[in-house]
Every structure is written in C-alpha cells, then in structure tokens.
Amino acid sequence: MTDTLFTRAQILMQQNRLDEAGTILGELLASDPSNTTLLSMLSHVQLEKGYKERAMELIDSAIAIEPDNNILFYSKARIAIQQEN
C-alpha cells in the first residue's frame, strides 16, 4: 500500500497535481517522519506551490536526518535561489 501511494505521489507530481501529491506525501510522512526522500519530495511540492519558507524548513529537516546526502544540499541551494527571486 505504501509503495502504491509513493508511486501515485510521484505521478501526481509529474502531472503538476501538487495539492494531491502533497496530501499523499503528508500522509506517508505521518507514518515515517524521518524519511528524507518524502521530506525532499514534499519540499519540492511546497517550492512549486510558492511556499518557499516551508520548502526550506522541510529540506532542512531532511538534511538534519541525513547530513551526508549531497542531493539534499542541491535541493537546498535550489530553494535558496528561488527565495532570492
């Protein structure tokens, strides 16, 4: 079931159905709050919706859990650039 929801969230993100994807990612995070992939994905959703501060909070949470993940730092830099614009 969780894998199915994860895949559905990915598809919804590709279709730019961000509200629906965000809802699913939030549900998945409720049961696995330290999942950095989910945090990163939800951060992306929030950024795309224009919630830049929330996106940064989420990616910072992911980095706190997995500080050696370079992809998370790339995402943080992307968010920081968007915050400047």
Residue, then its C-alpha position, 0 to 999 in steps of 0.5 A: m500500500t505504501d509503495t502504491l501511494f509513493t508511486r501515485a505521489q510521484i505521478l501526481m507530481q509529474q502531472n503538476r497535481l501538487d495539492e494531491a501529491g502533497t496530501i499523499l506525501g503528508e500522509l506517508l510522512a505521518s507514518d515515517p517522519s524521518n524519511t528524507t526522500l518524502l521530506s525532499m519530495l514534499s519540499h519540492v511540492q511546497l517550492e512549486k506551490g510558492y511556499k518557499e519558507r516551508a520548502m526550506e524548513l522541510i529540506d532542512s529537516a531532511i538534511a538534519i536526518e541525513p547530513d551526508n546526502n549531497i542531493l539534499f544540499y542541491s535541493k537546498a541551494r535550489i530553494a535558496i535561489q528561488q527565495e532570492n527571486 
